[in-house]
């Protein structure tokens, strides 16, 4: 049972455009929402993360928007560049004495064309 | 600071065999988690270790097991390999400084396991 649903599965954006990836979750106990970026042959790398006490977080060209009531969050990549072409995963977890297992979405393959 | 190191990078095994994968976390990190990545199922949590104890386990059969040593290094073992076990196995480590600590997990490059 997929606890985090991610869309779209793939995305093609022109250089300079805005890339938007959406995720939705079910478990209201989740309190940590990271986005990971993965290049071929590499492990996922943390891009940006948010906790539900804020509705938006921006780091450079990357912004997370968070809607707690709708149980949705999204990643916006402004001024997308060919170097941003990668697979992006959203995830969710909760602080717990039993650990911090990340529940991942199925990923979005982003291609930024020149 | 060295990142998370996983060895070997590639493995080829046949059905029925067993395999052991190794993970060295970032120095000072005490928590190690393992994930399986496949094209169909994506990234799925296997288990997490903290202070040599398994703290959490995902929905995988008992053929998948792991352990953590006193230096925080971890190994995972898969016994009686099946074709469907072919995947990229990722290890992640986190610092974990206490209750409410940020769960920033740093991933290794993974071990690519092919079962023939």
Backbone of each chain as ProteinMPNN parsed JSONL, in Angstrom:
{"seq_chain_A": "XXXXXXXXXXXXXXXXXXXXXXXXXXXXXXXXXXXXXXXXXXXXXXXXXXXXXXXXXXXXXXXXXXXXXXXXXXXXXXXXXXXXXXXXXXXXXXXXXXXXXXXXXXXXXXXXXX", "coords_chain_A": {"N_chain_A": [[0.858, -1.199, 0.0], [0.76, 2.002, -1.09], [1.932, 4.678, 0.613], [2.553, 7.221, -0.001], [1.751, 9.143, -2.704], [2.801, 10.03, -5.906], [3.047, 12.393, -8.54], [3.684, 13.982, -11.726], [4.55, 10.898, -13.443], [6.53, 11.221, -15.285], [8.224, 14.045, -16.714], [8.651, 16.708, -18.913], [10.415, 19.588, -19.468], [11.114, 22.824, -20.694], [14.273, 24.511, -20.847], [14.698, 27.006, -18.424], [12.079, 27.041, -17.716], [9.363, 26.228, -15.383], [9.348, 23.518, -13.213], [7.062, 21.262, -11.863], [6.203, 19.094, -9.335], [4.06, 16.839, -7.773], [2.836, 15.567, -4.64], [0.965, 13.364, -2.531], [-0.281, 12.364, 0.642], [-1.378, 9.922, 3.083], [-1.214, 9.283, 5.805], [-1.716, 10.991, 8.684], [0.042, 11.24, 10.712], [2.532, 11.658, 9.766], [5.351, 13.778, 9.826], [7.492, 14.887, 8.595], [8.837, 15.849, 5.582], [10.681, 15.182, 3.014], [12.415, 15.91, -0.068], [14.068, 14.089, -2.53], [16.774, 13.859, -4.833], [17.861, 12.025, -7.583], [20.482, 10.892, -9.533], [21.444, 8.944, -12.415], [23.049, 5.927, -11.513], [23.742, 6.798, -9.044], [23.12, 7.268, -5.497], [20.068, 8.408, -3.882], [19.899, 11.908, -3.138], [19.452, 14.286, -0.61], [17.395, 17.018, -1.253], [15.688, 19.143, -0.43], [13.691, 19.847, 2.437], [10.69, 19.763, 4.475], [8.73, 20.625, 7.345], [5.483, 20.166, 8.864], [4.718, 22.538, 10.127], [5.112, 24.784, 8.68], [4.147, 26.44, 5.624], [5.511, 26.793, 3.325], [8.745, 26.43, 1.888], [11.791, 27.669, 0.832], [14.685, 27.169, -1.083], [17.122, 28.455, -2.778], [16.609, 27.778, -6.145], [14.671, 25.963, -5.634], [11.555, 25.102, -4.256], [9.376, 24.079, -1.701], [5.96, 23.544, -1.418], [3.445, 23.271, 0.99], [0.465, 21.749, 1.99], [-1.337, 21.203, 4.589], [-3.998, 20.572, 5.31], [-5.044, 19.471, 3.014], [-3.392, 17.391, 2.747], [-1.182, 17.356, 1.026], [1.793, 17.985, -0.857], [4.247, 19.808, -2.701], [6.867, 20.125, -5.136], [8.596, 22.761, -6.52], [10.563, 23.701, -9.174], [12.288, 26.337, -10.096], [13.276, 28.24, -13.02], [14.341, 26.039, -14.535], [17.058, 23.87, -15.329], [19.179, 22.106, -17.691], [20.922, 20.499, -16.195], [19.35, 19.801, -14.085], [18.007, 17.597, -14.801], [16.901, 14.58, -13.802], [15.841, 11.98, -11.509], [13.214, 12.531, -9.294], [12.191, 12.17, -5.979], [9.569, 12.231, -3.689], [9.03, 12.047, -0.166], [7.92, 10.788, 3.028], [7.865, 10.823, 6.573], [7.764, 9.972, 10.089], [8.671, 11.246, 13.263], [9.683, 8.995, 15.634], [9.944, 6.669, 18.332], [10.415, 4.247, 17.297], [11.87, 4.62, 15.076], [12.717, 6.14, 11.857], [11.598, 5.587, 9.324], [11.557, 6.152, 5.884], [8.913, 6.848, 3.717], [8.493, 6.5, 0.428], [7.468, 8.246, -2.565], [6.777, 7.104, -5.934], [8.447, 8.293, -7.708], [9.57, 10.813, -10.059], [10.553, 11.281, -13.289], [12.481, 13.704, -14.531], [13.078, 15.674, -17.347], [14.945, 18.185, -18.663], [14.946, 20.19, -21.358], [17.254, 21.703, -23.684]], "CA_chain_A": [[0.0, 0.0, 0.0], [1.604, 3.175, -1.265], [1.489, 5.7, 1.557], [2.8, 8.514, -0.625], [1.485, 9.054, -4.134], [3.546, 11.082, -6.587], [2.723, 12.606, -9.949], [3.524, 12.953, -12.748], [5.591, 9.882, -13.504], [7.614, 11.823, -16.059], [7.976, 15.458, -16.971], [9.603, 17.354, -19.819], [10.31, 21.038, -19.308], [12.15, 23.557, -21.412], [15.215, 25.289, -20.036], [14.14, 28.268, -17.965], [10.699, 26.852, -17.286], [9.105, 25.789, -14.01], [8.989, 22.104, -13.065], [6.217, 21.084, -10.681], [5.949, 17.689, -9.005], [3.094, 16.816, -6.685], [2.725, 14.368, -3.814], [-0.121, 13.317, -1.567], [-0.056, 11.324, 1.642], [-2.565, 9.535, 3.829], [-0.989, 9.17, 7.241], [-1.615, 12.315, 9.283], [1.118, 11.23, 11.703], [3.778, 12.07, 9.122], [5.708, 15.137, 10.208], [8.737, 15.275, 7.936], [8.574, 15.645, 4.163], [11.849, 15.543, 2.216], [12.512, 15.607, -1.49], [15.373, 13.58, -2.906], [17.138, 13.906, -6.243], [18.734, 10.902, -7.89], [21.058, 10.791, -10.866], [21.762, 7.548, -12.755], [24.253, 5.376, -10.913], [23.993, 7.419, -7.741], [22.044, 7.155, -4.53], [19.291, 9.655, -3.726], [20.512, 12.961, -2.336], [18.45, 15.209, -0.085], [17.335, 18.295, -1.953], [15.034, 20.11, 0.434], [12.716, 19.16, 3.281], [9.79, 20.664, 5.188], [7.895, 20.069, 8.41], [4.137, 20.681, 8.638], [4.405, 23.789, 10.81], [5.242, 25.87, 7.712], [3.439, 26.126, 4.383], [6.413, 26.911, 2.194], [10.165, 26.555, 2.189], [12.509, 27.94, -0.406], [16.144, 27.105, -1.047], [17.586, 28.708, -4.133], [15.566, 27.622, -7.162], [13.768, 24.888, -5.207], [10.551, 25.495, -3.269], [8.337, 23.122, -1.32], [4.695, 24.087, -0.924], [2.839, 22.237, 1.827], [-0.93, 21.984, 2.342], [-1.615, 20.199, 5.608], [-5.405, 20.167, 5.3], [-5.251, 18.63, 1.829], [-2.402, 16.316, 2.814], [-0.46, 17.402, -0.238], [2.947, 18.87, -0.917], [4.763, 19.841, -4.055], [8.197, 20.685, -5.376], [8.686, 23.647, -7.664], [11.933, 24.03, -9.587], [12.241, 27.547, -10.935], [14.383, 28.393, -13.962], [14.881, 24.681, -14.676], [18.268, 23.762, -16.137], [19.459, 20.729, -18.125], [21.559, 19.792, -15.09], [18.318, 19.343, -13.135], [17.444, 16.352, -15.325], [17.145, 13.541, -12.801], [14.605, 11.455, -10.942], [12.893, 13.182, -8.025], [11.334, 11.383, -5.092], [9.087, 12.803, -2.448], [8.975, 11.054, 0.901], [7.312, 11.235, 4.276], [8.159, 9.964, 7.718], [7.381, 10.582, 11.351], [9.579, 11.018, 14.378], [9.123, 7.925, 16.443], [10.947, 5.863, 19.016], [10.675, 3.063, 16.482], [12.67, 4.946, 13.908], [12.359, 7.217, 10.937], [11.508, 5.001, 7.998], [11.045, 7.026, 4.843], [7.955, 6.289, 2.767], [8.766, 7.238, -0.796], [6.657, 8.181, -3.769], [7.398, 6.258, -6.947], [9.45, 9.043, -8.46], [9.266, 11.559, -11.282], [11.718, 11.449, -14.143], [12.443, 15.045, -15.115], [14.007, 15.98, -18.436], [14.943, 19.601, -19.019], [15.517, 20.294, -22.698], [17.985, 22.975, -23.889]], "C_chain_A": [[0.886, 1.239, 0.0], [1.101, 4.275, -0.343], [1.704, 7.101, 1.011], [2.624, 8.345, -2.131], [2.068, 10.272, -4.83], [3.13, 11.159, -8.044], [3.388, 13.89, -10.433], [4.664, 11.945, -12.685], [6.8, 10.404, -14.27], [7.203, 13.228, -16.465], [9.059, 15.988, -17.896], [9.354, 18.847, -19.761], [11.425, 21.697, -20.117], [13.034, 24.318, -20.438], [14.612, 26.642, -19.697], [12.713, 28.161, -17.46], [10.594, 26.411, -15.833], [8.686, 24.311, -14.03], [8.186, 21.963, -11.776], [5.911, 19.597, -10.507], [5.079, 17.666, -7.746], [3.097, 15.494, -5.926], [1.562, 14.499, -2.846], [0.131, 12.17, -0.602], [-1.339, 11.067, 2.412], [-2.385, 9.648, 5.345], [-0.769, 10.547, 7.862], [-0.54, 12.383, 10.373], [2.452, 11.635, 11.076], [4.086, 13.515, 9.496], [7.031, 15.597, 9.606], [8.607, 14.88, 6.474], [9.784, 16.107, 3.341], [11.644, 15.242, 0.737], [13.952, 15.166, -1.766], [15.536, 13.642, -4.416], [18.107, 12.751, -6.511], [19.17, 10.941, -9.349], [21.408, 9.326, -11.136], [23.074, 7.101, -12.121], [24.593, 5.943, -9.549], [22.844, 7.11, -6.791], [21.266, 8.461, -4.448], [20.022, 10.634, -2.818], [19.427, 13.929, -1.884], [18.548, 16.554, -0.78], [16.818, 19.397, -1.028], [13.999, 19.356, 1.244], [11.874, 20.186, 4.035], [9.091, 19.911, 6.304], [6.555, 20.777, 8.357], [3.78, 21.972, 9.369], [4.603, 25.013, 9.907], [4.574, 25.458, 6.402], [4.338, 26.208, 3.159], [7.85, 27.028, 2.677], [10.898, 26.695, 0.873], [14.003, 27.851, -0.167], [16.645, 27.25, -2.483], [16.448, 28.61, -5.124], [14.509, 26.598, -6.769], [12.85, 25.368, -4.097], [9.632, 24.318, -2.989], [7.118, 23.925, -0.877], [3.974, 22.974, -0.193], [1.427, 22.638, 2.208], [-1.362, 20.886, 3.3], [-3.054, 19.695, 5.531], [-5.708, 19.234, 4.125], [-4.332, 17.428, 1.819], [-1.65, 16.205, 1.489], [0.767, 18.305, -0.1], [3.555, 18.756, -2.303], [6.148, 20.481, -4.095], [8.123, 21.542, -6.634], [10.158, 23.916, -7.942], [11.829, 25.197, -10.558], [13.445, 27.571, -11.861], [15.096, 27.05, -14.173], [16.043, 24.665, -15.667], [18.487, 22.311, -16.576], [20.113, 19.885, -17.031], [20.591, 19.312, -14.024], [17.686, 18.036, -13.596], [17.868, 15.194, -14.435], [15.797, 12.951, -12.409], [14.41, 12.055, -9.553], [11.902, 12.325, -7.245], [10.863, 12.252, -3.941], [9.024, 11.684, -1.418], [8.3, 11.663, 2.12], [7.696, 10.272, 5.382], [7.661, 10.671, 8.979], [8.428, 10.275, 12.403], [8.95, 10.003, 15.303], [10.243, 7.207, 17.166], [11.287, 4.607, 18.23], [11.308, 3.432, 15.158], [12.051, 5.961, 12.981], [12.243, 6.705, 9.512], [10.898, 5.984, 7.014], [10.086, 6.251, 3.941], [8.043, 7.12, 1.495], [7.616, 7.174, -1.791], [7.42, 7.4, -4.825], [8.348, 7.005, -7.878], [8.912, 9.724, -9.699], [10.556, 11.737, -12.056], [11.594, 12.785, -14.87], [13.505, 15.178, -16.199], [13.854, 17.455, -18.771], [15.67, 19.738, -20.349], [16.168, 21.659, -22.913], [17.153, 24.008, -24.642]], "O_chain_A": [[1.645, 1.494, 0.935], [-0.023, 4.753, -0.495], [1.109, 8.06, 1.501], [3.274, 7.503, -2.75], [1.857, 11.406, -4.4], [2.892, 10.144, -8.697], [3.633, 14.795, -9.635], [5.63, 12.136, -11.947], [7.944, 10.077, -13.95], [6.02, 13.559, -16.549], [10.246, 15.742, -17.682], [8.236, 19.315, -19.973], [12.538, 21.177, -20.204], [12.603, 24.715, -19.355], [14.084, 27.336, -20.565], [12.197, 29.094, -16.843], [11.6, 26.242, -15.144], [7.785, 23.918, -14.771], [8.579, 22.479, -10.729], [5.423, 18.937, -11.424], [5.34, 18.386, -6.782], [3.334, 14.434, -6.505], [1.219, 15.595, -2.401], [0.686, 11.136, -0.976], [-2.265, 11.879, 2.4], [-3.297, 10.057, 6.064], [0.243, 11.196, 7.599], [-0.249, 13.459, 10.894], [3.406, 11.925, 11.798], [3.201, 14.37, 9.486], [7.617, 16.581, 10.057], [8.306, 13.729, 6.155], [9.896, 17.287, 3.011], [10.805, 14.424, 0.358], [14.912, 15.782, -1.302], [14.575, 13.5, -5.173], [19.053, 12.535, -5.754], [18.351, 11.012, -10.265], [21.64, 8.557, -10.203], [24.08, 7.807, -12.185], [25.623, 5.601, -8.968], [21.748, 6.743, -7.212], [21.747, 9.502, -4.893], [20.678, 10.239, -1.854], [18.585, 14.343, -2.681], [19.621, 17.149, -0.885], [17.445, 20.446, -0.875], [13.481, 18.335, 0.792], [12.287, 21.332, 4.212], [8.886, 18.701, 6.215], [6.484, 21.896, 7.849], [2.654, 22.454, 9.246], [4.304, 26.138, 10.307], [4.451, 24.269, 6.108], [3.969, 25.746, 2.079], [8.138, 27.629, 3.712], [10.662, 25.946, -0.074], [14.525, 28.381, 0.814], [16.601, 26.314, -3.281], [15.429, 29.282, -4.968], [13.546, 26.392, -7.508], [13.301, 25.965, -3.119], [9.167, 23.643, -3.908], [7.222, 24.854, -0.075], [3.896, 21.852, -0.693], [1.208, 23.746, 2.698], [-1.71, 19.781, 2.883], [-3.292, 18.496, 5.677], [-6.527, 18.323, 4.239], [-4.472, 16.541, 0.977], [-1.504, 15.124, 0.918], [0.769, 19.261, 0.676], [3.398, 17.746, -2.989], [6.532, 21.258, -3.221], [7.646, 21.096, -7.677], [10.906, 24.312, -7.048], [11.348, 25.058, -11.683], [14.496, 27.009, -11.551], [16.312, 26.953, -14.006], [16.02, 25.343, -16.694], [18.028, 21.387, -15.905], [19.876, 18.68, -16.957], [20.955, 18.515, -13.16], [16.909, 17.43, -12.857], [19.052, 14.873, -14.334], [14.752, 13.365, -12.909], [15.335, 12.079, -8.741], [10.914, 11.829, -7.787], [11.663, 12.929, -3.294], [8.969, 10.507, -1.774], [8.135, 12.878, 2.225], [7.835, 9.069, 5.162], [7.201, 11.812, 8.933], [9.0, 9.185, 12.433], [7.796, 10.152, 15.705], [11.367, 7.143, 16.67], [12.319, 3.978, 18.464], [11.286, 2.64, 14.216], [11.013, 6.557, 13.27], [12.747, 7.339, 8.586], [9.851, 6.574, 7.278], [10.395, 5.158, 3.468], [7.705, 8.303, 1.492], [6.885, 6.186, -1.856], [8.589, 7.07, -4.628], [8.98, 6.396, -8.741], [7.938, 9.28, -10.307], [11.534, 12.278, -11.541], [10.717, 12.97, -15.714], [14.671, 14.841, -15.995], [12.767, 17.915, -19.121], [16.859, 19.439, -20.454], [15.691, 22.663, -22.385], [17.624, 25.118, -24.89]]}, "seq_chain_B": "XXXXXXXXXXXXXXXXXXXXXXXXXXXXXXXXXXXXXXXXXXXXXXXXXXXXXXXXXXXXXXXXXXXXXXXXXXXXXXXXXXXXXXXXXXXXXXXXXXXXXXXXXXXXXXXXXXXX", "coords_chain_B": {"N_chain_B": [[34.577, 14.892, 4.759], [33.929, 11.488, 4.569], [31.388, 9.902, 2.633], [28.469, 7.773, 2.755], [29.37, 4.467, 2.412], [29.044, 1.752, 0.306], [29.479, -1.682, -0.231], [29.679, -4.76, -2.117], [29.716, -2.843, -5.227], [28.445, -4.015, -7.352], [26.792, -7.111, -7.923], [26.414, -10.451, -8.907], [24.311, -13.126, -8.698], [22.977, -16.459, -8.383], [19.748, -18.033, -8.437], [18.563, -19.203, -5.302], [20.957, -18.978, -3.973], [22.75, -17.204, -1.334], [23.319, -13.838, -0.146], [25.459, -11.232, 1.016], [25.477, -7.888, 1.896], [27.302, -4.865, 2.395], [27.589, -1.956, 4.485], [29.005, 1.108, 5.274], [28.531, 3.663, 7.442], [28.339, 7.312, 7.479], [30.909, 8.855, 9.308], [30.344, 8.951, 12.744], [27.627, 8.817, 12.54], [24.792, 7.112, 13.777], [22.572, 5.711, 13.11], [21.374, 3.388, 10.779], [19.792, 2.669, 7.785], [18.118, 0.509, 5.477], [17.147, 0.195, 2.078], [15.201, -1.015, -0.647], [15.38, -0.681, -4.112], [13.481, -0.789, -6.959], [12.401, -0.795, -10.424], [9.629, -1.208, -10.648], [8.42, -1.123, -8.056], [9.617, 1.008, -6.83], [11.257, 2.858, -4.232], [11.643, 1.069, -1.357], [11.312, 0.583, 2.102], [13.404, -1.411, 4.044], [14.71, -2.195, 6.6], [15.759, -0.746, 9.77], [18.515, 0.157, 11.75], [19.764, 0.896, 14.97], [22.153, 1.624, 17.314], [23.037, -1.066, 17.287], [20.677, -2.461, 17.33], [17.717, -3.688, 15.833], [15.388, -1.446, 14.893], [13.171, -0.927, 13.437], [11.122, -2.377, 10.92], [10.44, -3.142, 7.572], [7.941, -4.32, 5.21], [8.906, -7.028, 4.335], [9.899, -10.384, 3.415], [11.127, -12.93, 5.739], [13.515, -13.774, 4.698], [15.117, -11.685, 4.271], [17.455, -10.069, 6.123], [19.334, -8.34, 8.678], [22.089, -6.669, 10.301], [23.799, -4.729, 12.798], [26.913, -3.431, 13.682], [29.132, -2.677, 16.471], [30.571, -0.466, 15.694], [28.861, 0.907, 14.163], [28.734, 0.138, 11.512], [26.981, -1.724, 9.014], [25.383, -4.71, 7.893], [23.478, -6.394, 5.411], [21.592, -9.302, 4.716], [20.498, -11.595, 2.312], [18.779, -14.477, 1.962], [18.352, -17.585, 0.162], [17.956, -16.679, -2.602], [15.746, -15.085, -4.911], [14.467, -14.51, -8.252], [13.084, -12.125, -8.27], [14.388, -10.617, -6.4], [16.276, -9.114, -7.539], [17.652, -5.995, -7.684], [18.401, -2.561, -6.77], [20.122, -2.032, -3.888], [19.986, 0.09, -1.268], [21.712, 1.913, 1.197], [21.31, 3.993, 4.0], [22.422, 6.545, 6.181], [22.022, 8.255, 9.307], [22.415, 10.991, 11.584], [21.068, 11.436, 14.044], [20.408, 12.872, 16.815], [18.759, 12.792, 18.995], [15.467, 12.856, 20.548], [13.023, 14.079, 18.354], [14.879, 14.9, 16.581], [16.215, 16.035, 13.475], [15.41, 14.081, 10.728], [17.567, 13.464, 8.706], [18.547, 11.665, 6.156], [21.296, 10.196, 4.668], [22.277, 8.866, 1.682], [24.014, 6.017, 0.342], [25.687, 4.947, -2.717], [24.677, 2.548, -3.425], [24.185, -1.031, -3.89], [24.117, -2.969, -6.663], [22.228, -5.68, -7.28], [21.985, -8.574, -9.112], [20.001, -11.279, -9.886], [20.227, -14.39, -11.273]], "CA_chain_B": [[34.034, 13.736, 5.458], [33.509, 10.469, 3.624], [29.962, 9.631, 2.622], [28.069, 6.397, 3.036], [30.056, 3.561, 1.499], [28.424, 0.432, 0.176], [30.261, -2.654, -0.998], [30.272, -4.316, -3.371], [28.823, -2.022, -6.042], [27.686, -4.905, -8.231], [26.814, -8.52, -7.545], [25.588, -11.348, -9.7], [24.09, -14.38, -7.986], [21.962, -17.317, -8.976], [18.623, -18.364, -7.55], [18.847, -20.137, -4.225], [22.141, -18.57, -3.22], [22.549, -16.131, -0.388], [24.217, -12.731, -0.402], [25.647, -10.277, 2.111], [25.859, -6.554, 1.448], [27.904, -4.126, 3.491], [27.382, -0.511, 4.499], [29.728, 1.892, 6.266], [27.854, 4.963, 7.509], [29.158, 8.5, 7.691], [31.512, 8.832, 10.63], [29.549, 9.603, 13.772], [26.21, 8.478, 12.382], [24.478, 5.938, 14.574], [21.412, 5.017, 12.549], [21.543, 2.893, 9.409], [18.569, 2.104, 7.204], [18.274, -0.149, 4.19], [16.014, 0.315, 1.171], [15.286, -1.728, -1.924], [14.853, 0.13, -5.2], [13.19, -1.488, -8.207], [11.602, 0.054, -11.333], [8.2, -1.388, -10.443], [7.972, -0.776, -6.698], [10.281, 2.21, -6.337], [12.092, 2.727, -3.044], [10.888, 0.48, -0.256], [12.063, 0.449, 3.344], [13.657, -2.783, 4.507], [14.844, -2.139, 8.062], [16.585, 0.313, 10.325], [19.267, -0.23, 12.927], [20.3, 1.956, 15.819], [22.88, 1.039, 18.44], [23.105, -2.523, 17.1], [19.344, -3.058, 17.501], [16.774, -3.382, 14.768], [14.378, -0.59, 15.493], [11.986, -0.867, 12.596], [11.235, -3.322, 9.826], [9.44, -2.995, 6.524], [7.134, -5.481, 4.869], [9.681, -7.95, 3.512], [9.937, -11.719, 4.042], [12.212, -13.196, 6.679], [14.776, -14.046, 3.987], [15.886, -10.443, 4.353], [17.842, -9.801, 7.502], [20.459, -7.421, 8.768], [22.653, -6.469, 11.625], [24.656, -3.558, 12.923], [28.028, -3.687, 14.575], [29.369, -1.63, 17.472], [31.118, 0.734, 15.033], [27.717, 1.377, 13.358], [28.683, -0.503, 10.202], [25.832, -2.622, 8.934], [25.296, -5.67, 6.806], [22.189, -7.038, 5.199], [21.722, -10.616, 4.124], [19.315, -12.159, 1.669], [18.98, -15.908, 1.771], [17.513, -18.249, -0.844], [17.634, -15.608, -3.549], [14.739, -15.265, -5.956], [14.666, -13.577, -9.366], [12.487, -10.842, -7.898], [15.249, -9.881, -5.469], [17.146, -8.245, -8.335], [17.315, -4.615, -7.321], [19.456, -1.731, -6.192], [19.948, -1.985, -2.437], [20.546, 1.35, -0.793], [21.901, 2.101, 2.624], [21.299, 5.398, 4.384], [22.763, 6.76, 7.584], [21.629, 9.547, 9.853], [23.134, 11.341, 12.807], [20.142, 11.191, 15.145], [20.938, 13.422, 18.062], [17.82, 12.651, 20.094], [14.039, 12.962, 20.229], [12.691, 15.219, 17.519], [16.0, 15.285, 15.718], [15.921, 16.001, 12.048], [15.706, 12.805, 10.105], [18.242, 13.653, 7.435], [19.19, 10.415, 5.792], [22.263, 10.312, 3.595], [22.32, 7.582, 0.993], [25.143, 5.553, -0.436], [25.411, 4.755, -4.148], [23.928, 1.32, -3.582], [24.718, -2.277, -4.446], [23.224, -3.498, -7.708], [22.187, -7.146, -7.208], [21.291, -9.266, -10.203], [19.796, -12.693, -9.589], [19.99, -15.099, -12.539]], "C_chain_B": [[33.548, 12.733, 4.436], [32.017, 10.232, 3.758], [29.682, 8.191, 3.018], [28.702, 5.49, 1.972], [29.393, 2.203, 1.487], [29.317, -0.456, -0.686], [29.543, -3.998, -1.02], [29.298, -3.42, -4.14], [27.925, -2.882, -6.918], [27.87, -6.35, -7.778], [25.931, -9.289, -8.507], [25.525, -12.679, -8.966], [23.064, -15.206, -8.752], [20.887, -17.641, -7.938], [19.028, -19.391, -6.501], [20.078, -19.788, -3.4], [21.778, -17.53, -2.17], [23.6, -15.045, -0.64], [24.289, -11.826, 0.82], [26.162, -8.963, 1.544], [26.348, -5.761, 2.646], [27.697, -2.622, 3.35], [28.194, 0.118, 5.622], [29.124, 3.28, 6.31], [28.857, 6.106, 7.597], [29.666, 8.473, 9.127], [30.665, 9.614, 11.634], [28.056, 9.319, 13.672], [25.922, 7.155, 13.068], [23.329, 5.112, 14.009], [21.707, 4.618, 11.104], [20.24, 2.265, 8.95], [18.904, 1.492, 5.851], [16.98, -0.023, 3.391], [16.285, -0.522, -0.075], [14.682, -0.837, -2.998], [14.705, -0.717, -6.455], [12.36, -0.576, -9.098], [10.104, -0.033, -11.039], [7.692, -0.873, -9.11], [8.61, 0.49, -6.148], [11.165, 1.899, -5.138], [11.249, 2.205, -1.891], [11.805, 0.235, 0.936], [12.177, -1.007, 3.753], [13.73, -2.845, 6.027], [15.797, -1.029, 8.461], [17.252, -0.202, 11.59], [19.783, 0.999, 13.656], [20.915, 1.3, 17.038], [22.778, -0.482, 18.44], [21.759, -3.222, 17.248], [18.466, -2.704, 16.311], [15.597, -2.636, 15.373], [13.065, -0.609, 14.709], [12.201, -1.812, 11.42], [10.117, -3.089, 8.838], [8.771, -4.326, 6.229], [7.857, -6.383, 3.871], [9.738, -9.303, 4.206], [11.174, -11.901, 4.913], [13.534, -13.54, 6.018], [15.707, -12.822, 4.022], [16.2, -10.174, 5.823], [19.032, -8.845, 7.512], [21.022, -7.42, 10.161], [23.513, -5.214, 11.591], [25.719, -3.856, 13.962], [28.266, -2.491, 15.501], [29.955, -0.361, 16.854], [30.106, 1.348, 14.063], [27.69, 0.829, 11.939], [27.558, -1.525, 10.178], [25.986, -3.576, 7.754], [23.848, -6.097, 6.646], [22.421, -8.331, 4.433], [20.4, -11.014, 3.477], [19.606, -13.628, 1.415], [18.025, -16.428, 0.697], [17.02, -17.241, -1.886], [16.611, -16.032, -4.597], [14.992, -14.223, -7.049], [14.182, -12.176, -9.006], [13.309, -10.033, -6.91], [16.232, -8.991, -6.217], [16.731, -6.802, -8.127], [18.583, -3.858, -6.969], [19.17, -1.639, -4.695], [20.726, -0.787, -1.907], [20.625, 1.371, 0.722], [21.899, 3.602, 2.889], [21.683, 5.516, 5.85], [22.296, 8.144, 8.021], [22.274, 9.737, 11.214], [22.336, 11.003, 14.043], [20.7, 11.651, 16.481], [19.946, 13.334, 19.213], [16.397, 12.82, 19.623], [13.785, 14.228, 19.424], [13.809, 15.653, 16.606], [15.583, 15.217, 14.254], [16.303, 14.645, 11.484], [16.326, 13.042, 8.746], [19.012, 12.382, 7.134], [20.063, 10.627, 4.563], [22.469, 8.928, 2.983], [23.681, 7.299, 0.369], [24.733, 5.366, -1.887], [24.706, 3.439, -4.428], [24.744, 0.136, -4.069], [23.695, -2.806, -5.433], [23.316, -5.021, -7.694], [21.383, -7.695, -8.381], [21.223, -10.739, -9.862], [19.415, -13.405, -10.88], [19.384, -16.477, -12.306]], "O_chain_B": [[32.818, 13.101, 3.516], [31.45, 10.343, 4.844], [30.546, 7.491, 3.545], [28.568, 5.739, 0.774], [29.203, 1.58, 2.532], [29.833, -0.037, -1.722], [28.867, -4.349, -0.053], [28.151, -3.265, -3.719], [26.781, -2.52, -7.193], [28.939, -6.753, -7.32], [24.846, -8.84, -8.876], [26.552, -13.281, -8.652], [22.379, -14.709, -9.646], [21.105, -17.532, -6.731], [19.758, -20.338, -6.797], [20.227, -20.246, -2.267], [20.649, -17.041, -2.122], [24.631, -15.296, -1.264], [23.317, -11.673, 1.56], [27.15, -8.929, 0.81], [25.877, -5.951, 3.768], [27.637, -2.088, 2.243], [28.087, -0.288, 6.779], [29.192, 4.011, 5.322], [30.058, 5.894, 7.766], [28.934, 8.109, 10.047], [30.317, 10.773, 11.409], [27.31, 9.559, 14.621], [26.694, 6.202, 12.963], [23.139, 3.955, 14.386], [22.221, 5.413, 10.316], [19.659, 1.431, 9.645], [19.847, 1.906, 5.176], [15.879, -0.117, 3.933], [17.427, -0.707, -0.494], [13.591, -0.295, -2.815], [15.676, -1.289, -6.951], [11.683, 0.323, -8.598], [9.389, 0.961, -11.169], [6.634, -0.247, -9.051], [8.188, 0.994, -5.108], [11.746, 0.818, -5.041], [10.262, 2.828, -1.5], [12.924, -0.256, 0.789], [11.188, -1.739, 3.802], [12.893, -3.484, 6.664], [16.522, -0.459, 7.645], [16.638, -0.904, 12.394], [20.179, 1.993, 13.048], [20.263, 0.507, 17.719], [22.473, -1.1, 19.46], [21.706, -4.451, 17.287], [18.469, -1.567, 15.838], [14.904, -3.144, 16.256], [11.994, -0.341, 15.254], [13.332, -2.02, 10.98], [8.971, -2.862, 9.228], [9.006, -5.324, 6.91], [7.462, -6.484, 2.709], [9.641, -9.381, 5.43], [12.133, -11.133, 4.833], [14.566, -13.595, 6.686], [16.917, -12.933, 3.825], [15.297, -10.067, 6.653], [19.648, -8.583, 6.479], [20.511, -8.073, 11.071], [23.896, -4.713, 10.534], [25.442, -4.463, 14.996], [27.67, -1.428, 15.325], [29.843, 0.715, 17.443], [30.453, 2.201, 13.246], [26.708, 1.037, 11.226], [27.225, -2.12, 11.204], [26.64, -3.267, 6.758], [23.091, -6.155, 7.615], [23.331, -8.431, 3.609], [19.326, -10.791, 4.035], [20.57, -13.972, 0.731], [17.024, -15.789, 0.371], [15.821, -16.995, -2.02], [16.611, -17.161, -5.09], [15.635, -13.199, -6.816], [14.79, -11.176, -9.388], [12.97, -8.888, -6.61], [16.944, -8.199, -5.6], [15.581, -6.437, -8.371], [19.674, -4.423, -6.883], [18.088, -1.213, -4.292], [21.94, -0.673, -2.075], [19.724, 0.909, 1.423], [22.425, 4.383, 2.096], [21.306, 4.674, 6.665], [22.191, 9.07, 7.217], [22.627, 8.777, 11.899], [22.838, 10.371, 14.973], [21.379, 10.899, 17.18], [20.267, 13.767, 20.32], [16.145, 12.917, 18.421], [14.269, 15.307, 19.767], [13.697, 16.673, 15.927], [14.711, 14.438, 13.867], [17.394, 14.135, 11.74], [15.666, 12.838, 7.727], [20.009, 12.072, 7.786], [19.618, 11.17, 3.552], [22.789, 7.96, 3.674], [24.394, 8.203, -0.068], [23.579, 5.595, -2.25], [24.195, 3.225, -5.527], [25.848, 0.289, -4.59], [22.544, -3.059, -5.077], [24.348, -5.589, -8.05], [20.234, -7.309, -8.598], [22.24, -11.375, -9.585], [18.41, -13.073, -11.508], [19.122, -17.206, -13.262]]}, "name": "protein", "num_of_chains": 2, "seq": "XXXXXXXXXXXXXXXXXXXXXXXXXXXXXXXXXXXXXXXXXXXXXXXXXXXXXXXXXXXXXXXXXXXXXXXXXXXXXXXXXXXXXXXXXXXXXXXXXXXXXXXXXXXXXXXXXXXXXXXXXXXXXXXXXXXXXXXXXXXXXXXXXXXXXXXXXXXXXXXXXXXXXXXXXXXXXXXXXXXXXXXXXXXXXXXXXXXXXXXXXXXXXXXXXXXXXXXXXXXXXXXXXXXXXX"}
